[in-house]
Amino acid sequence: MPTHIIGGLGTSGHMSAVNVNPPEPLEIDLLKAYESLKDKFRILVKSFLVLTLSYRGDIKVTLFLKGRMLIRNIQGESEALKIYEDILKNVS
């Protein structure tokens, strides 16, 4: 699935956060996503608007209802895209 990076935040070539959007908005049931992800990742925040999890080490991922993800503490866009795809395959 092609994705769209909508912005990276960071300094010195190190991205600390990246927003990744799906090409078309998705309809993610965050309760079902929670059930799919809770045994694979540590869930930090669960609400009807977002699901935030600890992905690996210091990497944090916030999943939004329409499929956007805010991915923090990463090295760059390619890492963000890999994480995005991994989370979506665990949700679908």
Buried (B, 14 or more C-beta within 10 A) or exposed (E): EEBEBEEBEBEEEEBBBBBBBBEEEBEBEBEEBBEBBEEEBEBEEBEEEBBBBBBEEEBBBBBBBEBBBBBBBBEBBEBBBEBBEBBBEEBE
